Amino acid sequence: MQDRRQFLKSAALGAACLAAPEAALKRLKAQTAEARIEILLEEPIGRIAPEIYGHFVEHLGGVVYDGVWVGEKSKVPNTGGLRTELVEALRKVRPGAIRWPGGCFADQYDWKDGIGPREKRPRRTSFWAQAQEWTKTMHRGGAQTYEPNEFGAIEFARFCKLTGAQPYFAANVRSLPALEFARWVEYCNAPAGSVSLAEQRAADGERDPLNVRYWGVGNESWGCGGNFLAEDYASEFRRYTAWLPSYGDRLALIGSGPSSDNLEWTRRFFKKAAEGGVLGGMWGWGLHHYSWNASGGRTSDWVKGKRDALRFDAEQYYEILREASQLESLIDAHWGVMGECDPKHAVKLVVDEWGAWYAGGSEPFPEALLGQQNSMADAVLAGLSLDIFNRHAEKVAMANIAQLVNCLQSLFFAHEDRFCLTPTYHVFDMYAAHQGAQSVRTVFTAPAVRYTRNEKPATLAGLAGSASRSGKQLTLTVTNPSLDQAREAEIAIRGATAQSARATTLAASDVHAHNSFDAPREVEPKTEALNLRGGLVVHRFPPASATKLEIALG
């Protein structure tokens, strides 16, 4: 790697000597910038699937009811019961796919409860009614603990259609028989008028097929999804997906993959699935990884092991970014294990739950179970994670941040008639330019961030990011995790020249800065034009920031 970097630096200098004026040559030779970014246009990685910029909607706390769904009779502006302000803001960031109805909620959900006239749909006790995260200061009741089923498959499909997203349904493998999975596919996708369930769909307001392509076969089947052994789940996957009805395009079936670094779950499932001939029918393999701010050592209690979303020190800030950065090694490790039984890698990775998860106490309103504030630290974490997915575009076919609104690392807060965008939303807005573009190899050289972890020295990469090309447009996104050091970097493009550039930066004077209902614009991005220096783009990345550079190529 060191030899390669030296070669790149020599090549950069040589190319500049041919094209740059003498004054620029002197500056280039001086190498005054403390960091360097090499974008290698002739080393493509893969197309960045729009589905990487996906989301997650679970019937949990204030996600669906009061978040996405307010009802057609609500005084809150709505489109067929869907919160209009949220629909319009989400459409702007071009969501690739949205996963629903869970999560753990999916493992107890009967899809038939969510069809038919809303006033006649049954009410059920929510999976999350007895969650240990409820605190004495939080309000539970109504849709937070008793599921009214006003929001079902049709309402979710309309939400996806309005926002431009592909629907991703999670089927119940723990507590419904395999036939119900097939029936749900039939209800969603059968041609108009062909079968009774298609007629039921028409009675519910959608005559034409919903054309749901993405189907999760269970959720966290090693835990709340059934407590299966990997081999047993492989058998269940085979049984649930045998002879599913097909109406044109092949279904994209996604297996319930591991939690973080559980490589044995992946290995044992793939081995059993390969023996049963299942892998040929799989499209994706799920991976869940949450970043827990548990500096100082995790306790056996996973709730007590977390820290607050706003009251964190430097060590805790760097530690949650370190946990997020582990996605890189997790993707490589699981990809390698998958290749033992699937050497052509027909099955891709789907990181369908990811994001920051803090202890309770910073909920935007008392009914928001697992709600947490969203600071500039979370924006850096979101950018760092999306860049990892971009860098592994040939492996990762979809990713879904948890969750969309009022829960965990959400893009929105919404309660009654109040609404605001979080810093994480602005990162998704900035990074949307990567969607559908060709990811290209990018080399970062910058001083490492040094900090203390459990009284021992630790480091983080000084700058990290990804680059993609679409025609003459180059998009480079970069995170600077340092709390106190700005980083000036020279950005060299191999294979083309920069004609113009502009930067959009999300940063704040305090990494704890956040938006709220009362102060919805505390954290917002700013855009500026950049000057080119001797054929190079030079930019100063502020501390604790996420930045997008848009570069027009010659």
Buried (B, 14 or more C-beta within 10 A) or exposed (E): EEEEEEEBBEEBBEBBEEEBEEEBBEBBEEEEBBBBBBBBBEEBBBBBBBBBBBBBBBBBBBBBBBBBBBBEEBEBEBBBBBBBBBBEBBEBBBBBBBBBBBBBBBBBBBBBBBBBEBEEBEEBEBBBBEBEBBEEEBEBEEBBBBBBBBBBBBBBBBBBEBBBBBBBBBBBBBEBEBEBBBBBBBBBBBEEEEBEBBBBBEEBEBEEBBEBBBBBBBBBBBBBBBEBBBBBBBBBBBBBBEEBEEBEEEBBBBBBBBBBBBBEBBBBBBBBBBEEEBBEBBBBBBBBBBBBBBBBEEEEEEEEBBBBBBEBEEBBBBBBBBBBBBBBEBBEBBBEBBEEBBEEEEBBBBBBBBBBBBBBBBBBBBBBBBBBBBBBBBBBBBBBBBBBBBBBBBBBBBBBBBBBBBBBBBBBBBBEEBBBBBBBBBBBBBBBBBBBBBBBBBBBBBBEBEBEBEEEEBEBBBBBBBBBBBEEEBBBBBBBBBBEBBBEBBBBBBEBBBEBBEBBBBBBEEBBBBBBBEEBEBBEBEEEEBEBBBBBBBBBBBBBBBBBBBBBBE
